[in-house]
Amino acid sequence: MLRRLIRPIWRLPRAPKLQSIRYNSTLNEEYLDTKNLPMRWEKMEKEAQEEIIDHLSDLQDESWKKLSPDNKRACYYLAYGEWGPRNKQTMTVPEVVFKLITSGILFIVLGVTAVNYAIDKEKKEQLESSSNQSAAQVT
């Protein structure tokens, strides 16, 4: 009778797996959805992007086998994708004009500096030779 009351452990009903709920988060759960992340990334708010980066970095601390394919794609996109400094956006017309003007000014300044350096070097050599000649005449 006692055996009937004490069930073996493997027959006990399992508790359902609980999903972690972020009570203190100010962001909606839709931001943690990593499905099709490269298409949505540029349109997302900055704090939502940071939340996803933190979420994925926490998931990466564990085994990669536990990550879903969408999470793996999102991790790859965040590591190697075209966002932030690797974004390949074309420059607008005002940006191109600004870049050309500043580059031109810098090359002009570099040229003037090189010419002035050559002139100063010649004057220095003339002064040294004239001072050597005057010193030789004095003695």
Phi, psi and omega per residue, in radians:
M1 nan -0.700 3.116
L2 -1.141 -0.585 3.109
R3 -1.128 -0.612 3.137
R4 -1.193 -0.564 -3.129
L5 -1.316 -0.609 -3.127
I6 -1.673 1.853 3.125
R7 -1.458 2.609 3.006
P8 -1.113 2.676 -3.047
I9 -1.069 -0.686 -3.076
W10 -1.210 -0.231 3.099
R11 -1.653 -0.154 3.133
L12 -1.142 2.500 3.105
P13 -1.155 2.403 -3.110
R14 -1.453 2.511 3.057
A15 -1.298 2.468 3.127
P16 -1.136 2.573 3.112
K17 -1.216 2.218 -3.124
L18 -1.585 2.421 3.053
Q19 -1.552 2.510 -3.138
S20 -1.265 2.345 -3.138
I21 -2.019 2.300 -3.126
R22 -1.691 1.702 -3.102
Y23 -1.308 -0.593 -3.051
N24 -1.545 -0.023 -3.095
S25 -1.308 2.413 3.100
T26 -1.589 -0.110 -3.103
L27 -1.705 2.684 3.075
N28 -1.293 2.813 3.140
E29 -1.226 -0.325 -3.123
E30 -1.125 -0.436 3.129
Y31 -1.250 -0.393 3.141
L32 -1.506 -0.044 3.058
D33 -1.301 2.115 -3.071
T34 -1.760 0.156 -3.140
K35 -1.251 2.259 3.117
N36 0.995 0.735 -3.079
L37 -1.097 -0.713 -3.114
P38 -1.038 -0.545 -3.138
M39 -1.313 -0.519 -3.069
R40 -1.687 -0.234 -2.926
W41 -1.039 -0.834 -3.065
E42 -1.161 -0.465 -3.092
K43 -1.529 -0.180 -3.080
M44 -1.371 2.730 3.074
E45 -1.241 2.733 -3.094
K46 -1.074 -0.752 -3.108
E47 -1.209 -0.532 3.069
A48 -1.203 -0.673 3.095
Q49 -1.108 -0.766 3.128
E50 -1.117 -0.648 3.121
E51 -1.124 -0.736 3.124
I52 -1.175 -0.710 3.120
I53 -1.070 -0.772 3.109
D54 -1.109 -0.755 -3.124
H55 -1.077 -0.801 -3.120
L56 -1.227 -0.588 3.097
S57 -1.188 -0.586 3.052
D58 -1.168 -0.705 3.129
L59 -1.173 -0.545 -3.099
Q60 -1.289 -0.281 3.113
D61 -1.166 -0.443 3.130
E62 -1.616 -2.974 -3.109
S63 -1.172 2.447 3.123
W64 -1.244 -0.309 3.106
K65 -1.186 -0.426 -3.134
K66 -1.417 -0.273 -3.128
L67 -1.310 2.481 3.061
S68 -1.316 2.801 3.110
P69 -1.023 -0.616 3.105
D70 -1.136 -0.708 3.114
N71 -1.177 -0.640 3.092
K72 -1.131 -0.738 3.110
R73 -1.117 -0.703 -3.141
A74 -1.145 -0.712 3.100
C75 -1.105 -0.731 3.121
Y76 -1.123 -0.730 3.141
Y77 -1.110 -0.741 -3.131
L78 -1.186 -0.535 -3.127
A79 -1.428 -0.695 -2.993
Y80 -2.221 0.030 -3.030
G81 -1.343 3.007 -3.111
E82 -1.555 1.366 3.045
W83 -2.550 2.746 -3.118
G84 1.179 -2.274 -3.093
P85 -1.215 -0.318 3.142
R86 -1.625 0.169 -3.131
N87 -1.229 2.275 -3.085
K88 -1.764 0.894 3.103
Q89 -1.337 2.538 3.077
T90 -1.381 2.661 -3.130
M91 -1.408 2.554 3.085
T92 -1.388 2.944 -3.108
V93 -1.050 -0.805 3.117
P94 -1.082 -0.598 3.118
E95 -1.175 -0.705 3.118
V96 -1.119 -0.774 3.136
V97 -1.086 -0.778 3.129
F98 -1.069 -0.753 -3.135
K99 -1.122 -0.721 3.125
L100 -1.142 -0.755 -3.123
I101 -1.130 -0.822 -3.126
T102 -1.157 -0.664 3.096
S103 -1.125 -0.741 3.109
G104 -1.073 -0.783 3.124
I105 -1.079 -0.747 -3.134
L106 -1.133 -0.691 3.113
F107 -1.204 -0.614 3.075
I108 -1.128 -0.779 3.113
V109 -1.080 -0.704 3.115
L110 -1.111 -0.724 3.109
G111 -1.130 -0.785 3.124
V112 -1.094 -0.688 3.123
T113 -1.114 -0.749 3.137
A114 -1.117 -0.732 3.122
V115 -1.134 -0.787 3.122
N116 -1.090 -0.637 3.114
Y117 -1.124 -0.743 3.135
A118 -1.140 -0.729 3.120
I119 -1.122 -0.777 3.131
D120 -1.111 -0.625 3.125
K121 -1.155 -0.706 3.097
E122 -1.126 -0.767 3.136
K123 -1.117 -0.669 3.130
K124 -1.129 -0.741 3.106
E125 -1.119 -0.683 3.101
Q126 -1.118 -0.774 3.130
L127 -1.106 -0.744 3.134
E128 -1.134 -0.716 3.136
S129 -1.203 -0.679 3.113
S130 -1.207 -0.628 3.109
S131 -1.224 -0.616 3.089
N132 -1.158 -0.696 3.131
Q133 -1.168 -0.743 -3.134
S134 -1.189 -0.611 3.112
A135 -1.211 -0.615 3.125
A136 -1.228 -0.604 3.133
Q137 -1.247 -0.609 -3.116
V138 -1.196 -0.622 -3.104
T139 -1.501 nan nan
